[in-house]
Amino acid sequence: MGVYKSYSPSIFLDSYVWALPHPQMTSARYESSSDVVHWLQNEAAGLWPALLGSLSFRKSRCVRPNCEACRSGVQHSRYVLYGRENGRRFAVYVPEDLVAEVRRSLDNGRALQDLLQQAAPRYVKALKREQASGKS
């Protein structure tokens, strides 16, 4: 590989990462769009269920007027899933026994997002190569 003097370090690293050998082919720079699709499907297969949002632990007062926990300052603790749907924020109470599963699903959602970010430039580069070579 040549020296990239005019590129910032992050651009150089991004360019270098995409030129590293792909496990199923000699070089990622020669992969086809269908190779990228198959790679993405294989990588994403184990990432279900996948959720987007954030899980927060909250302490708050309740609506009961003479609640001992609220009067003592202990308050009520709960987990809440926050997210967005159609541009609007939502909040969903998550029972304590489901917190581990929701966390796993949120981790899967972030991993799936990362895979989609990785797939985007690879897929577009493959499409451009196929178009340039007359394969569509």
PyRosetta script that sets phi, psi and omega in degrees:
from pyrosetta import init, pose_from_sequence

init()
pose = pose_from_sequence("MGVYKSYSPSIFLDSYVWALPHPQMTSARYESSSDVVHWLQNEAAGLWPALLGSLSFRKSRCVRPNCEACRSGVQHSRYVLYGRENGRRFAVYVPEDLVAEVRRSLDNGRALQDLLQQAAPRYVKALKREQASGKS")
pose.set_psi(1, 147.9)
pose.set_omega(1, 179.4)
pose.set_phi(2, -82.3)
pose.set_psi(2, 175.8)
pose.set_omega(2, 178.8)
pose.set_phi(3, -89.2)
pose.set_psi(3, 134.8)
pose.set_omega(3, -178.1)
pose.set_phi(4, -106.0)
pose.set_psi(4, 76.2)
pose.set_omega(4, -176.3)
pose.set_phi(5, -71.3)
pose.set_psi(5, -31.3)
pose.set_omega(5, -175.2)
pose.set_phi(6, -87.3)
pose.set_psi(6, -3.1)
pose.set_omega(6, -178.1)
pose.set_phi(7, -99.4)
pose.set_psi(7, 149.0)
pose.set_omega(7, 174.3)
pose.set_phi(8, -70.7)
pose.set_psi(8, 159.4)
pose.set_omega(8, -179.4)
pose.set_phi(9, -56.8)
pose.set_psi(9, -37.7)
pose.set_omega(9, -178.0)
pose.set_phi(10, -69.0)
pose.set_psi(10, -36.4)
pose.set_omega(10, 177.9)
pose.set_phi(11, -67.4)
pose.set_psi(11, -41.3)
pose.set_omega(11, 177.9)
pose.set_phi(12, -60.0)
pose.set_psi(12, -45.6)
pose.set_omega(12, -179.0)
pose.set_phi(13, -64.8)
pose.set_psi(13, -41.9)
pose.set_omega(13, 177.8)
pose.set_phi(14, -60.5)
pose.set_psi(14, -43.7)
pose.set_omega(14, 179.6)
pose.set_phi(15, -64.6)
pose.set_psi(15, -39.2)
pose.set_omega(15, -178.3)
pose.set_phi(16, -68.7)
pose.set_psi(16, -40.9)
pose.set_omega(16, -178.9)
pose.set_phi(17, -60.8)
pose.set_psi(17, -42.2)
pose.set_omega(17, -177.4)
pose.set_phi(18, -70.4)
pose.set_psi(18, -18.4)
pose.set_omega(18, -179.9)
pose.set_phi(19, -92.0)
pose.set_psi(19, -4.4)
pose.set_omega(19, 178.4)
pose.set_phi(20, -68.7)
pose.set_psi(20, 150.8)
pose.set_omega(20, -179.7)
pose.set_phi(21, -60.9)
pose.set_psi(21, 136.7)
pose.set_omega(21, 176.6)
pose.set_phi(22, -88.2)
pose.set_psi(22, 144.2)
pose.set_omega(22, -176.0)
pose.set_phi(23, -56.5)
pose.set_psi(23, -31.5)
pose.set_omega(23, -176.4)
pose.set_phi(24, -100.4)
pose.set_psi(24, 4.3)
pose.set_omega(24, 180.0)
pose.set_phi(25, -151.8)
pose.set_psi(25, 166.9)
pose.set_omega(25, -175.9)
pose.set_phi(26, -68.0)
pose.set_psi(26, -36.4)
pose.set_omega(26, 179.0)
pose.set_phi(27, -154.2)
pose.set_psi(27, 137.4)
pose.set_omega(27, -178.7)
pose.set_phi(28, -63.9)
pose.set_psi(28, -21.6)
pose.set_omega(28, -178.2)
pose.set_phi(29, -71.8)
pose.set_psi(29, -11.7)
pose.set_omega(29, 178.9)
pose.set_phi(30, -110.1)
pose.set_psi(30, 10.5)
pose.set_omega(30, -178.2)
pose.set_phi(31, -76.4)
pose.set_psi(31, 150.6)
pose.set_omega(31, 179.6)
pose.set_phi(32, -90.1)
pose.set_psi(32, 168.3)
pose.set_omega(32, 178.8)
pose.set_phi(33, -63.3)
pose.set_psi(33, -36.2)
pose.set_omega(33, 178.4)
pose.set_phi(34, -68.9)
pose.set_psi(34, -31.7)
pose.set_omega(34, 174.3)
pose.set_phi(35, -61.9)
pose.set_psi(35, -42.4)
pose.set_omega(35, -180.0)
pose.set_phi(36, -65.1)
pose.set_psi(36, -42.1)
pose.set_omega(36, 179.2)
pose.set_phi(37, -61.7)
pose.set_psi(37, -45.7)
pose.set_omega(37, 179.3)
pose.set_phi(38, -63.8)
pose.set_psi(38, -41.2)
pose.set_omega(38, 177.6)
pose.set_phi(39, -59.4)
pose.set_psi(39, -47.7)
pose.set_omega(39, -178.6)
pose.set_phi(40, -62.7)
pose.set_psi(40, -43.3)
pose.set_omega(40, 179.2)
pose.set_phi(41, -62.2)
pose.set_psi(41, -42.8)
pose.set_omega(41, 179.5)
pose.set_phi(42, -65.5)
pose.set_psi(42, -43.9)
pose.set_omega(42, -179.1)
pose.set_phi(43, -67.5)
pose.set_psi(43, -36.4)
pose.set_omega(43, -176.0)
pose.set_phi(44, -82.4)
pose.set_psi(44, -14.5)
pose.set_omega(44, -174.9)
pose.set_phi(45, -56.0)
pose.set_psi(45, -37.7)
pose.set_omega(45, -178.1)
pose.set_phi(46, -90.7)
pose.set_psi(46, 8.7)
pose.set_omega(46, -175.0)
pose.set_phi(47, -103.2)
pose.set_psi(47, 36.5)
pose.set_omega(47, -179.6)
pose.set_phi(48, -120.9)
pose.set_psi(48, 143.7)
pose.set_omega(48, -3.5)
pose.set_phi(49, -74.2)
pose.set_psi(49, 152.0)
pose.set_omega(49, 179.8)
pose.set_phi(50, -124.0)
pose.set_psi(50, 131.6)
pose.set_omega(50, 179.2)
pose.set_phi(51, -125.7)
pose.set_psi(51, 154.7)
pose.set_omega(51, 170.7)
pose.set_phi(52, -115.3)
pose.set_psi(52, 142.7)
pose.set_omega(52, 179.5)
pose.set_phi(53, 142.6)
pose.set_psi(53, -164.4)
pose.set_omega(53, 177.9)
pose.set_phi(54, -140.5)
pose.set_psi(54, 145.3)
pose.set_omega(54, 179.5)
pose.set_phi(55, -106.3)
pose.set_psi(55, 126.6)
pose.set_omega(55, -179.1)
pose.set_phi(56, -124.1)
pose.set_psi(56, 145.8)
pose.set_omega(56, 173.8)
pose.set_phi(57, -98.8)
pose.set_psi(57, 122.9)
pose.set_omega(57, -175.5)
pose.set_phi(58, -124.2)
pose.set_psi(58, 148.8)
pose.set_omega(58, 170.1)
pose.set_phi(59, -120.2)
pose.set_psi(59, 130.3)
pose.set_omega(59, -178.5)
pose.set_phi(60, -151.8)
pose.set_psi(60, 166.8)
pose.set_omega(60, 177.3)
pose.set_phi(61, -80.7)
pose.set_psi(61, 157.7)
pose.set_omega(61, 177.2)
pose.set_phi(62, -103.8)
pose.set_psi(62, -174.2)
pose.set_omega(62, -177.0)
pose.set_phi(63, -93.7)
pose.set_psi(63, -8.3)
pose.set_omega(63, -178.9)
pose.set_phi(64, -72.3)
pose.set_psi(64, 132.5)
pose.set_omega(64, -174.9)
pose.set_phi(65, -67.7)
pose.set_psi(65, -34.4)
pose.set_omega(65, -176.6)
pose.set_phi(66, -117.3)
pose.set_psi(66, 40.6)
pose.set_omega(66, -178.3)
pose.set_phi(67, -72.4)
pose.set_psi(67, 125.9)
pose.set_omega(67, -179.0)
pose.set_phi(68, -62.2)
pose.set_psi(68, -43.8)
pose.set_omega(68, -178.5)
pose.set_phi(69, -61.6)
pose.set_psi(69, -42.1)
pose.set_omega(69, -179.5)
pose.set_phi(70, -70.4)
pose.set_psi(70, -40.7)
pose.set_omega(70, -179.9)
pose.set_phi(71, -66.9)
pose.set_psi(71, -34.0)
pose.set_omega(71, -178.7)
pose.set_phi(72, -80.0)
pose.set_psi(72, -12.1)
pose.set_omega(72, -179.7)
pose.set_phi(73, 93.5)
pose.set_psi(73, -5.9)
pose.set_omega(73, 179.3)
pose.set_phi(74, -67.6)
pose.set_psi(74, -40.4)
pose.set_omega(74, -178.6)
pose.set_phi(75, 64.3)
pose.set_psi(75, -171.7)
pose.set_omega(75, -176.3)
pose.set_phi(76, -113.3)
pose.set_psi(76, 130.1)
pose.set_omega(76, -179.9)
pose.set_phi(77, -101.1)
pose.set_psi(77, 144.5)
pose.set_omega(77, 179.6)
pose.set_phi(78, -159.4)
pose.set_psi(78, 159.3)
pose.set_omega(78, 174.7)
pose.set_phi(79, -100.7)
pose.set_psi(79, 141.4)
pose.set_omega(79, -179.1)
pose.set_phi(80, -133.7)
pose.set_psi(80, 132.3)
pose.set_omega(80, 173.2)
pose.set_phi(81, -92.6)
pose.set_psi(81, 124.2)
pose.set_omega(81, 176.6)
pose.set_phi(82, -110.7)
pose.set_psi(82, 144.8)
pose.set_omega(82, 177.3)
pose.set_phi(83, -165.0)
pose.set_psi(83, -170.0)
pose.set_omega(83, 178.5)
pose.set_phi(84, -129.9)
pose.set_psi(84, 139.9)
pose.set_omega(84, 175.8)
pose.set_phi(85, -139.5)
pose.set_psi(85, 122.9)
pose.set_omega(85, -177.4)
pose.set_phi(86, 52.9)
pose.set_psi(86, 40.0)
pose.set_omega(86, 177.0)
pose.set_phi(87, 80.1)
pose.set_psi(87, -2.8)
pose.set_omega(87, -179.0)
pose.set_phi(88, -109.2)
pose.set_psi(88, 141.9)
pose.set_omega(88, 179.8)
pose.set_phi(89, -79.1)
pose.set_psi(89, 142.1)
pose.set_omega(89, 174.4)
pose.set_phi(90, -128.5)
pose.set_psi(90, 158.6)
pose.set_omega(90, 176.4)
pose.set_phi(91, -136.4)
pose.set_psi(91, 132.4)
pose.set_omega(91, -179.5)
pose.set_phi(92, -129.7)
pose.set_psi(92, 128.0)
pose.set_omega(92, 176.1)
pose.set_phi(93, -65.9)
pose.set_psi(93, 135.5)
pose.set_omega(93, 178.6)
pose.set_phi(94, -117.7)
pose.set_psi(94, 115.9)
pose.set_omega(94, 178.1)
pose.set_phi(95, -61.6)
pose.set_psi(95, 150.2)
pose.set_omega(95, -176.3)
pose.set_phi(96, -52.8)
pose.set_psi(96, -39.2)
pose.set_omega(96, -177.0)
pose.set_phi(97, -73.8)
pose.set_psi(97, -9.7)
pose.set_omega(97, 178.0)
pose.set_phi(98, -104.6)
pose.set_psi(98, -3.4)
pose.set_omega(98, -175.0)
pose.set_phi(99, -59.5)
pose.set_psi(99, -44.5)
pose.set_omega(99, -178.5)
pose.set_phi(100, -61.2)
pose.set_psi(100, -43.1)
pose.set_omega(100, 179.9)
pose.set_phi(101, -66.5)
pose.set_psi(101, -41.3)
pose.set_omega(101, 178.8)
pose.set_phi(102, -64.9)
pose.set_psi(102, -42.2)
pose.set_omega(102, 177.0)
pose.set_phi(103, -59.7)
pose.set_psi(103, -45.7)
pose.set_omega(103, 178.2)
pose.set_phi(104, -59.0)
pose.set_psi(104, -42.9)
pose.set_omega(104, -179.5)
pose.set_phi(105, -66.3)
pose.set_psi(105, -37.1)
pose.set_omega(105, 176.8)
pose.set_phi(106, -67.7)
pose.set_psi(106, -40.0)
pose.set_omega(106, 175.3)
pose.set_phi(107, -60.8)
pose.set_psi(107, -43.0)
pose.set_omega(107, 177.1)
pose.set_phi(108, -62.0)
pose.set_psi(108, -39.4)
pose.set_omega(108, 178.9)
pose.set_phi(109, -62.6)
pose.set_psi(109, -42.2)
pose.set_omega(109, 178.0)
pose.set_phi(110, -66.9)
pose.set_psi(110, -40.1)
pose.set_omega(110, 178.4)
pose.set_phi(111, -64.6)
pose.set_psi(111, -39.3)
pose.set_omega(111, 177.8)
pose.set_phi(112, -65.4)
pose.set_psi(112, -40.7)
pose.set_omega(112, 175.7)
pose.set_phi(113, -60.1)
pose.set_psi(113, -43.4)
pose.set_omega(113, 178.5)
pose.set_phi(114, -60.8)
pose.set_psi(114, -42.8)
pose.set_omega(114, 178.0)
pose.set_phi(115, -61.8)
pose.set_psi(115, -42.3)
pose.set_omega(115, 178.9)
pose.set_phi(116, -63.6)
pose.set_psi(116, -38.1)
pose.set_omega(116, 176.5)
pose.set_phi(117, -63.2)
pose.set_psi(117, -40.4)
pose.set_omega(117, 179.2)
pose.set_phi(118, -69.0)
pose.set_psi(118, -38.0)
pose.set_omega(118, -175.9)
pose.set_phi(119, -70.5)
pose.set_psi(119, -33.0)
pose.set_omega(119, -173.6)
pose.set_phi(120, -55.0)
pose.set_psi(120, -57.4)
pose.set_omega(120, -178.5)
pose.set_phi(121, -67.2)
pose.set_psi(121, -34.4)
pose.set_omega(121, 179.3)
pose.set_phi(122, -63.8)
pose.set_psi(122, -43.1)
pose.set_omega(122, -178.7)
pose.set_phi(123, -66.2)
pose.set_psi(123, -45.1)
pose.set_omega(123, -179.3)
pose.set_phi(124, -65.2)
pose.set_psi(124, -41.8)
pose.set_omega(124, 177.7)
pose.set_phi(125, -61.7)
pose.set_psi(125, -40.0)
pose.set_omega(125, 178.4)
pose.set_phi(126, -65.1)
pose.set_psi(126, -43.0)
pose.set_omega(126, 177.9)
pose.set_phi(127, -60.8)
pose.set_psi(127, -42.6)
pose.set_omega(127, -179.9)
pose.set_phi(128, -64.3)
pose.set_psi(128, -40.6)
pose.set_omega(128, 177.9)
pose.set_phi(129, -63.7)
pose.set_psi(129, -42.8)
pose.set_omega(129, -179.8)
pose.set_phi(130, -65.0)
pose.set_psi(130, -38.4)
pose.set_omega(130, 178.5)
pose.set_phi(131, -66.1)
pose.set_psi(131, -42.8)
pose.set_omega(131, -178.9)
pose.set_phi(132, -66.3)
pose.set_psi(132, -32.4)
pose.set_omega(132, -178.5)
pose.set_phi(133, -90.6)
pose.set_psi(133, -0.5)
pose.set_omega(133, 177.0)
pose.set_phi(134, 88.6)
pose.set_psi(134, 3.6)
pose.set_omega(134, 177.0)
pose.set_phi(135, -93.2)
pose.set_psi(135, 123.7)
pose.set_omega(135, 177.4)
pose.set_phi(136, -129.0)
pose.dump_pdb("model.pdb")
